[in-house]
Amino acid sequence: MNLRTDPIERNYEAVRERVKSRFGVYLPNRLSVSERFAYCALALALLVHATVGVYIDDLVLPSRRRSPDVHVHGWGALLIACAIYLVAVSLISRIIDHHDKRDNEHLYRQFEQLAWYASGALVALSFILRMVGW
């Protein structure tokens, strides 16, 4: 949902919080069709990129601007691929949260944070192993 351009969606978030705090009525969160498609497409692209990189033993991590890309091989590529898989799973969990109408959004947020922290730890471990020369 694009909160800056869509006044209906911007108001929905505010109304949702007011209704829950004032009346105890739960309104589930919403994702637009374009957001669901974008999350799904990004997750699929990440999965394909990581899988192909591990299969050919050359996982390319694009860098910013004009600096050269980072190529990871061996165990480092496997760890970074696992990190990419965790990020893709966290994107899919947002779509699942949209379809889940129960009042358990905090569990999805905790899962998403855990997945991001674990993926960051895996990337850090991969670069530590690369610096050590393993």
Stockholm file with secondary structure:
# STOCKHOLM 1.0

chainA/1-134         MNLRTDPIERNYEAVRERVKSRFGVYLPNRLSVSERFAYCALALALLVHATVGVYIDDLVLPSRRRSPDVHVHGWGALLIACAIYLVAVSLISRIIDHHDKRDNEHLYRQFEQLAWYASGALVALSFILRMVGW
#=GR chainA/1-134 SS CCTTTCHHHHHHHHHHHHHHHHHCCCCCCCCCHHHHHHHHHHHHHHHHHHHHHHHTTCEEECCSTTSCCEEECHHHHHHHHHHHHHHHHHHHHHHHHHHCCSSCHHHHHHHHHHHHHHHHHHHHHHHHHHHHTC
#=GC SS_cons         CCTTTCHHHHHHHHHHHHHHHHHCCCCCCCCCHHHHHHHHHHHHHHHHHHHHHHHTTCEEECCSTTSCCEEECHHHHHHHHHHHHHHHHHHHHHHHHHHCCSSCHHHHHHHHHHHHHHHHHHHHHHHHHHHHTC
//
